[in-house]
Amino acid sequence: MGKFVITKRTNGEFQFNLKAGNGQTILASEGYTTKAACENGIESVRKNSQEDARYDRKESSNGKPYFNLKATNGQIIGNSEMYESVAARENGIESVKKNAPDATIDDQSA
């Protein structure tokens, strides 16, 4: 089962990573100024992860596929790692869809 891991950056911002059951990070958030805002971001991922249209499939400048997950307002709420192939990116998206709704929260920010 997946889990959201909340951590605190050296600059004091909070961030979360969605990890798959195998421990691999499949989605990383931006920095948030408060833990409450970070937790809202997690809820937004849970809600938006089930809609395929919310995934913005991209290609980096070096040709590696990746994706951003966007909220209904178009704001990016999470981004993926760089993948070696389009098929691997699609597997990453499916993993987010599968893991996000029921993922537990592991708060390591304290």
BELGIFEN-V192016 format. One record per helix or strand of 2 or more residues. SS is the DSSP state (h for helix, s for strand). FROM is the first residue (numbers start at 1). LEN is the number of residues. Records with the same first field share a line. If there is no record, write none. Layout:
SS: FROM-LEN / FROM-LEN
//
This chain:
s: 3-6 / 14-6 / 25-4 / 55-5 / 65-6 / 76-4 / 104-4
h: 35-14 / 52-3 / 86-15
//
